Amino acid sequence: MPTALDPCELVPSAEASSLGGTIFGAGQASTTPGGAKLCSYGQEGIAIEVIVAQAPDAGTAQAAKLAAEAELKKNAAGVTMKVTELPGFAPGVDATLLEASATVAGQTYSATAIYLLKGPVFVGLSGLGTLGAKAPTSAAIQDEAKVVVGRLP
């Protein structure tokens, strides 16, 4: 789902740094094979990612969101995951919060993500903590997501 929106502008470096509890440089921009745009901030132990995509219409976007959630749940073997729908998160926005953790080879990983759907626009904002670093709290990621919603068309 290609888009003209820039995820590195939706969550600039200073805000990603605040969310990650560290100082990040400029985000690394990339494009997925499907045309979605990704902005990654990271350093040892912590990563913040923003993905944005735009469908031709809201119905197509909703169908893609449901398919992505089903795929996520299907591939969650060995992961402790809590998925929470957030009704009333913001006017005209469908929001879902994900909190997850796993231990692999003695290393603990934590993740917090929020997925937003506003009409045909999808935004995913996620934080991953490893090596003793913790993912952003659900409150912090929701606060940043509200700022992002204000930047969407």
N, C-alpha and C positions, 0 to 999 in steps of 0.2 A: 504494500500500500504506500506508494510514493507521497511525499509531502514537501512543501516549500518551507515548513517550520524548521528552525534550527534548535536542536536539543541543548546545545551549549549556550544558547541565549535564554532558553527557558529556565535553566539552572546554571547560572554563571559560576565561575571558579570560587569566588568568595562565599557563595551560598553552599556549594558542595563542600568546601573546607569546613564551614560551620557545622554542616550536617555530619561530616565524617570525624569531627574533632581533631583536625590536623590542618596542614596547609598544603593545598594542591596547586600545581601549576595550571596552565591552560588545559582544557579538556581535549581529548583525542577524538576527533570526529571520524565517523565511518558510515557506510551505507550497507544495509543488509541486501542479500540477493533479491528480496521482495520489494526493495525500494524504501524501507523504513530507515530513518536516520538515528544513529546512536552517538552518544557522547559519553566517554569514559574518563573518569578521574580515578587515580589510584597510586598507591605506594605500598610498601611492604605491610601487610596485615589488614588493610582497609581499601575498599573500592566503592565508588558511587557511580551508578550508570543511569542514564536517561535515554529512553527510546521514544520516538514519536513516529506515528504513521497516520495516514489519512485515507479513508475509504471513499468510494464514490458517493455513498449515502449512509445514513445512520443505521439502516437495517443491515447492510453488509458489515458495517463495523461491529454491531452487536453480535452477529453470527460469528465473526472472527474472534471476538472476545470470549464467547462461550466455548468455542473450539480450543482456544489456547488454554483456558482454565481446565478443561477436561484432559488435555495433554499433560499439563503440569501435574495434576493429581495422579494420572496414570504412571508417571515416571518418578514418583516420590518415594520409592521403596527405600527404607532405611533412614528416612528423614522425618523428624517430628515437625508437623506443619499445622498451623492454625490459619484458616481462611475466614475472614469476616467481611460480610457485605456492610457498607456504610451508607444506609439510606439517609437522605437529607444532607449529605456531605457539603454540597454546594448546589445552587440552582442549576438545573439542566445537566448535572454531572452524575454519572453512574460510577461509584468508587468501590474498590475492593482492596482490603488490606491483607497482606500475607506476612506471617512471621514463621520462620523456620530455623531449625538447628539440626546438626548432625555431627557425629564423631567418626572420623575416618583415620585409621592407623594412629589412634591416640591423639589426633589433632581435632579440636572443636571448631566448627564453623557455625556462624550465625548469620541470618539474613532477615532483612525487613524490606518489604516492597509495597508500593501502592500502585494500583492500576486504575487509570481514569479514562472514562469515555464521555466525551462531550460532542454530541452529534456524530459526525463522521471522523472526529479526531480522537486517536488513542494516544495516551502518554503512560509510560511505565517509568517509575522512579524507584530505584533499588539501592540498598547498601549491603555489603558483604563484609563480615569481620572474620579474620583468621589470626593465627599466631598470637593469641591472647587479646587481640583487639575485638571490640564488640561492634555489631551492626548498629546503626542509628536506632533510637527508640521509636516505637510506633507513634508516639506523640510528636516527636521531631519530624518524622517523615510526613505525617499528616499536615503539620504546620507548613512545611515547605511545599507540599502539594497544593495547599490553598493559595499560596503565592503563584505557583505555576498556573493554576486555573485562571487567575486574574490576567495572565499573559496570553491566554488562548483566544483565538478569534471567535 
